[in-house]
Amino acid sequence: MLIVNPDEVVFAGQALDGVRQVVVDRRGVREVVEFADLGPHAVFCDIPEVRVEVRVRRELRHSVTGGPVPGEMGDLRVRTAPTGGDAIGTTLSCQAVVMRVTHDIRAGGGAIQTITLLAISPDGAGDPLQES
């Protein structure tokens, strides 16, 4: 999932400005693959464990101190709408833990900050991302 130029991104009660993209990646952590005796191809596959990682990429044009740090847990809310003035939009939300925060310095000034979070399911069975 890719959200470009979201209207609002809030993590742990702190609004994050300058967000250009929010990327949601789903990755199978454990796979079960079965083969039959009749040939070399898989006859069954299951992915019983999945990680949902969210990357928030923001453009920084000024000094930033503080902010999310690895291990911090909080509610993540991303709101987007077809156009800036539309009242109707989509909100993605989840409980998440910061895994890492990295910075890429740009030659013309400023930097790109990437905050990588792991979305947490409330019960382990349900999808950690809620859309409303």
C-alpha positions in Angstrom: 0.0 0.0 0.0 1.3 3.5 -0.9 -0.1 6.7 0.4 1.4 9.8 -1.3 1.1 13.2 0.4 -1.2 12.3 3.3 -3.3 15.1 4.8 -2.3 14.2 8.4 0.1 11.7 10.1 0.1 11.4 13.9 2.2 9.1 16.0 1.9 8.8 19.8 -0.1 12.1 19.8 2.6 14.0 17.9 1.7 15.4 14.4 4.5 14.6 11.9 4.9 17.4 9.4 6.4 17.2 5.9 5.3 13.6 5.3 5.5 12.7 1.6 4.8 9.0 1.6 3.5 6.3 3.9 4.3 2.8 2.7 2.7 -0.4 4.2 4.6 -3.6 3.5 3.3 -7.0 4.4 5.9 -9.8 4.6 5.5 -13.5 5.4 7.8 -14.3 8.3 7.3 -18.1 8.3 6.2 -20.2 5.4 5.1 -23.8 5.2 5.6 -25.5 1.9 4.7 -29.1 1.1 5.8 -31.2 -1.9 4.4 -34.4 -3.3 6.3 -37.4 -4.4 5.1 -37.0 -8.0 7.3 -34.0 -9.0 9.5 -31.0 -8.1 6.7 -28.4 -7.6 5.0 -27.3 -4.4 1.5 -28.7 -3.9 0.7 -26.6 -0.8 1.8 -23.3 0.8 0.7 -21.4 3.8 2.1 -18.2 5.4 1.0 -18.5 9.1 2.9 -15.5 10.4 3.0 -12.0 8.8 4.8 -8.8 9.7 3.1 -5.5 8.8 5.8 -2.7 8.5 4.9 0.9 8.0 7.5 3.4 6.7 6.8 7.1 7.1 9.0 9.2 4.8 9.1 12.9 5.6 11.0 15.8 4.2 12.9 17.8 6.8 13.8 21.4 5.9 14.8 22.5 9.4 16.5 21.0 12.5 14.5 18.4 14.3 15.2 17.3 17.8 13.3 14.6 19.7 10.6 12.7 17.8 10.0 9.0 17.6 12.8 6.7 18.9 13.3 2.9 18.5 11.2 1.0 21.0 8.6 3.7 21.4 5.0 2.4 21.1 2.0 4.5 20.2 -1.1 4.9 18.0 -0.3 5.7 14.4 -3.0 7.5 12.4 -2.7 8.4 8.7 -5.5 10.4 7.1 -5.8 11.0 3.3 -8.4 12.4 1.0 -8.8 12.6 -2.8 -8.2 16.4 -2.6 -7.1 18.6 0.3 -10.6 20.2 0.8 -12.6 17.0 0.8 -14.3 16.1 4.0 -14.6 12.5 2.9 -11.3 10.6 3.2 -9.7 7.5 4.5 -8.0 7.0 7.9 -5.6 4.2 8.5 -4.8 3.5 12.2 -2.9 1.0 14.2 -0.9 0.5 17.3 2.8 0.5 16.3 6.3 0.2 17.7 9.2 2.3 16.2 11.9 -0.1 14.8 14.3 2.5 13.4 14.7 6.1 12.4 17.1 6.9 9.5 18.1 10.1 7.7 19.3 10.7 4.2 21.0 14.1 3.8 20.2 15.8 0.5 22.8 17.8 -1.4 20.6 20.9 -1.8 19.8 21.0 1.9 17.4 19.3 4.1 17.0 15.6 4.6 14.6 12.7 4.2 13.7 11.0 7.5 12.3 7.5 7.4 10.5 6.2 10.4 10.0 2.4 10.2 7.3 1.0 12.5 6.0 -2.5 13.2 2.1 -2.6 13.3 0.8 -4.6 16.3 -2.4 -6.6 16.2 -4.7 -6.2 19.2 -5.3 -9.9 19.5 -2.7 -11.6 17.2 -5.4 -12.8 14.9 -6.9 -9.6 13.4 -5.2 -7.3 10.9 -3.3 -4.6 12.8 -4.4 -1.9 10.3 -7.8 -0.5 10.7 -9.3 1.5 7.8 -12.2 3.9 8.3 
